[in-house]
Amino acid sequence: RLGTLYEHARAFMLPSIEETFGLVFAEALLHGTPILYSVATGFDGMFEGVGVAVKPRSVGSIASGIRELLARDGEYRDTIRRLRVTGALEVLAPEYPQRVYRDTVSALMR
């Protein structure tokens, strides 16, 4: 099961050169796993304190990001846990768009 892999991972790292949004980042966060992602891509700026943004073409930036991600693991996990408890990560859940669509159509039909 993919969720089990995320839950047991120290981090999820995908410093891709081109990324529009990256559902894999959402999956990792929904399972409580800190992330390493590329700066100025689709996921950058979505949530603060859940991982590290790196320059994908810079080995030094990626290496530094990995060190930071591992050193601040507990801090990132606490932030992710807080976001999960408050419902802030709900927008990443697969059923969220379906529920919003259904609720919008229902409201329009009233």
Phi, psi and omega in degrees: 000132183297320180302321180295321178297315178299315184297330181264355181279147175290326181194164172244125185234123178214080179278068185284152180284320177234125182210125179277308176219308176084085179298337180296329176293317178299315180300316180299312181296321179297338178258010174084016185260126176298154185235153170239123187221170182277138177294146176063032174246183185303328183270341182299126179092356180295312182220142177267144172077020180252356182170201187233133173265133182232163173276115188292342180263005183245112178299321179297318179295318179295315180298315179297319178297320178296315178300315180296317180301316181286324181291327183253023183311309182299319179297314179295318179296323177297317179296315179298316178301315178299317179296323178293315182296319182282350180088004181297331180276357181306326181296344180270344183292140182303327183279349183300308180300323179297316181294318179297316179298311180300314180295322179294315179297317179300317180295322180290332182279347181286000000 
